[in-house]
Amino acid sequence: MARLIADENFDHRIVRALRLLGHDILTLPEPSLSPAGAADASVIAIATAHGRAVLTHNRRDFVRLHRSTAEHGGIIVVSPDPDPPAVAMRLHLALNQHPDLTGLLLRVNLPQR
């Protein structure tokens, strides 16, 4: 299962659902890892140093950071959705298709209607 770090604005209901599916997720801020309000580039550096990919809803900034360097543990940008269990299942399926997230930008969007 995936090793992830959810940034401080990521929906914790999705984190809980992903943990139930077996994923190893840390959440920020975490005193031993990062203070509250850490810069996005710092979040990527911390995640990469710990062999984890970043989970975020902050699409604009993290896509920009990915474009500036692909040397990271992975970035997963997730569209906000009012159905956390459905988001967690879409994430779970996407993560199963990409066992190595190193340098990858993965987008998990709302389902097509």
N, C-alpha and C positions, 0 to 999 in steps of 0.2 A: 504494500500500500504506500501511498505517497507521504512524503515528509514535507510539511508546509508550515509557513508562518503567515497568519492573517494579520494584515495591518490594522491599526487601531480603529478604523472606521468600517471594518468589514462586519457584516451581519453575524452576530454570535449564534443566532438560531441555525444558520447554515453550518457553522463550525460544529455545533453539537450534533447535528444530523450526520455530518461527515465522519465525526468520531465514532458514531454508532455503526457506520459502514466500515470501520477499521483503519481510517487514516490518522496519521500522527500529526497533530496540529498544535502549534504554539500560537498564542495570541499576544499582540502588542497593545499597550506597553507591558513589558515584562521587566521588572527591576534588574534581573540578572542579565538581560540582553540589551534593552533599549529604554530610554526615558520616554515619557509621554511627549508627543509632538516631534518625534524624530523626523528628520528630512527624508523624503522618499528615497534618495540615493543611499542614505544610511540604512534604511530598511532593506534594500536590495543587498547591500554589502553584508549586513548581519545575517540575512537568510543564507546567502551564498557561503559565508564562513561556517555556517552550521549545517551545510549540505541540504538546504531546504529551498523550496520555491515560495514565492510571495503570492498570497491571495489578496485581491483588492477590488474595490468597486471604482477606484480612481483611474479610469481608463486613459484619460488624456495624458496625465503626467507619467504614468508607468509605460505607456506605449512610446512616448518620447524618450524615456530613459533606455528602453530596449533598443531603440533605433540608434542611440548614441554608443551603446556597447552591448554586444551579445554575450559578454563574459559574466554570466550570472547563473544562479541555480534554477532559474525559470521564473516566469511571471505569468500569472493567471488573472486576467481581467474578467470580471463577472458583472453582467447587467443586473441592476437591482430588480427584484421581483417580489411581489407580495406573497409568494408561496415558497417559503424556505425549504420544505422537504423536496419539492420538485426541483429547485435549484441544486440542492445537494445531490440528487440522483443524476441530473445532467452533468454535474462536476465529476461525480464518481465514474460515470461511463466514459467521459473524456479522459480522466486520469488513467483509467484502465487501458486506453488506446495509446497512451504516451508514458510508458514506464520510466523513461529518462527525460526529465524536463530541463536538463542543463542547456542554457542558451535559448530556450524555446519561449515564445510568446503564444500563449493559449488564450483564445477568446471563448467565453461561454456566454452566449446571448439568450435573449428571450426566445421562446419557441415561435416558429412561423405560425401565423393565424390565418 
